[in-house]
Amino acid sequence: MNNLTRRNLILLATAGSLAMMLGAWGFQYIGEMAPCKLCYWQRYPHYAAVIIGLLALILKGRTLPVFGLLAALTTASIGVYHTGVERGFWPGPTSCTSSGVSGISADDLFSQIMAAPLIRCDEVAWEMLTLSMASWNAIASFGLALVWAAAVMRQPGK
C-alpha cells in the first residue's frame, strides 16, 4: 500500500464498502435472502463510510478518513457480535433470537409469535468455507479499516 496515494486509499475504502452493500443487496433481492436485524445494523456503518469517503474526496483534512476508519471498525465489530450470536457464544437481541417461554400465557405467547420477525439473528442463512455472511463482513471490514487507517496516516495531497 506504500505506492497508493491518500486519494486512492480513500477511493479503495469507499468502493469496498459500496461493494459490500451491493453484495448484501444482491443476496437480499436476487438471492431472496431477507436480512435479520443484525444484518441491517452491519449495513448502516457501510452506508456512512460511502458518504464519508465521497466527502473525503472533496474536502481536505484528516477528520473524515478517521470517521471512515471508525465506520469500518463499527461494522466489523457488529459482524463479530453477530457471528457470536450465530454460534451461540452469547445471546443476541431478544427481538431476533429464540428464547424460553416459561411464565407466559398461551395468548401472550401467540401474540409474541405473531409479532416476532421472520428472520432470526441466531441462524446462519448462508456460509462459505464455514464462515457466515456476518463473519465475512467482519473480516472484510477489518481489511477496510486498515485501508482507512493508511489513508489517515498519509499526508493530505500525498
C-alpha positions in Angstrom: 0.0 0.0 0.0 3.0 2.2 0.0 2.5 3.3 -3.6 -1.1 4.3 -3.1 -1.9 7.9 -2.7 -4.3 9.1 0.1 -6.9 9.8 -2.5 -6.6 6.2 -3.9 -6.8 4.7 -0.5 -10.0 6.7 0.2 -11.4 5.5 -3.2 -10.5 1.9 -2.4 -12.1 2.0 1.1 -15.2 3.7 -0.2 -15.5 1.3 -3.1 -15.0 -1.6 -0.6 -18.0 -0.5 1.5 -20.1 0.1 -1.7 -19.2 -3.4 -2.9 -20.2 -4.9 0.5 -23.6 -3.1 0.1 -24.0 -4.3 -3.5 -23.3 -7.9 -2.3 -25.8 -7.6 0.6 -28.5 -6.2 -1.8 -27.7 -9.0 -4.2 -28.3 -11.6 -1.5 -31.4 -9.8 -0.5 -33.1 -9.0 -3.8 -31.6 -11.5 -6.2 -31.0 -14.4 -3.8 -34.2 -13.6 -1.9 -32.5 -13.9 1.5 -34.1 -11.4 3.8 -31.7 -9.8 6.3 -32.1 -10.0 10.0 -31.9 -7.1 12.4 -28.2 -7.5 13.0 -27.6 -7.7 9.2 -29.2 -4.3 8.9 -27.1 -3.0 11.8 -24.0 -4.1 9.9 -25.1 -2.1 6.8 -25.5 1.3 8.4 -21.8 1.9 9.0 -21.1 0.9 5.4 -23.6 3.5 4.2 -21.8 6.0 6.4 -18.4 5.0 5.1 -19.5 5.5 1.5 -20.8 9.0 2.3 -17.7 9.8 4.3 -15.5 8.6 1.5 -17.2 10.7 -1.1 -17.0 13.8 1.2 -13.3 13.0 1.9 -12.5 13.0 -1.8 -13.9 16.6 -2.0 -12.9 18.0 1.4 -9.3 18.0 2.6 -8.1 17.1 6.1 -7.7 14.1 8.3 -11.0 14.2 10.1 -13.2 12.4 7.5 -10.8 9.5 7.0 -10.8 9.0 10.8 -14.6 8.8 10.7 -14.3 6.3 7.8 -12.0 4.2 9.9 -14.5 4.3 12.8 -17.3 3.3 10.5 -15.3 0.3 9.2 -14.4 -0.7 12.8 -18.0 -0.4 13.8 -19.4 -2.7 11.1 -16.6 -5.2 11.8 -17.4 -5.2 15.5 -21.1 -5.8 14.8 -20.1 -8.6 12.4 -18.1 -10.2 15.2 -21.0 -9.8 17.6 -23.4 -11.3 15.0 -21.1 -14.2 14.5 -21.0 -14.9 18.2 -24.8 -14.8 18.3 -25.0 -17.3 15.3 -22.5 -19.6 17.0 -24.3 -19.4 20.4 -21.3 -17.7 22.2 -23.6 -15.0 23.6 -27.3 -14.0 23.3 -28.4 -11.7 20.6 -31.2 -9.1 20.8 -34.3 -10.6 22.1 -36.2 -9.3 19.2 -34.5 -11.6 16.7 -33.3 -14.7 18.6 -35.0 -17.6 20.2 -35.7 -17.6 23.9 -37.6 -19.6 26.6 -41.3 -19.3 27.1 -41.8 -20.1 30.7 -44.2 -18.0 32.8 -46.3 -16.7 29.8 -49.9 -17.4 28.9 -50.8 -19.0 25.6 -52.4 -15.8 24.4 -49.3 -13.7 25.2 -47.1 -16.4 23.6 -49.3 -16.3 20.4 -49.1 -12.5 20.3 -45.3 -12.6 20.6 -45.1 -15.2 17.9 -47.3 -13.2 15.5 -45.3 -10.0 16.2 -41.8 -11.7 16.0 -39.6 -11.0 13.0 -39.5 -13.8 10.4 -35.7 -13.7 10.2 -33.7 -14.8 13.2 -30.3 -13.4 14.0 -29.1 -16.7 15.6 -29.4 -18.8 12.5 -26.9 -18.8 9.7 -28.7 -18.2 6.4 -25.6 -18.6 4.2 -22.0 -19.6 4.7 -18.8 -20.2 2.7 -15.8 -22.1 4.0 -17.7 -22.5 7.3 -18.0 -18.7 7.8 -21.3 -16.9 7.7 -22.0 -13.6 5.9 -21.6 -11.8 9.3 -18.1 -13.4 9.7 -17.1 -12.4 6.1 -18.4 -8.9 6.8 -16.2 -8.7 9.9 -13.1 -9.9 8.0 -13.6 -7.6 5.0 -14.5 -4.6 7.2 -11.3 -5.1 9.3 -9.5 -5.0 6.0 -11.3 -1.8 5.0 -10.3 -0.4 8.4 -6.7 -1.0 7.5 -7.1 0.9 4.3 -8.8 3.8 6.1 -6.0 3.8 8.6 -3.4 4.0 5.8 -5.4 7.0 4.4 -5.4 8.6 7.8 -1.6 8.2 8.1 -1.0 9.7 4.6 -0.5 13.5 4.5 -3.2 15.3 2.6 -2.2 15.7 -1.0 0.2 12.6 -1.0 
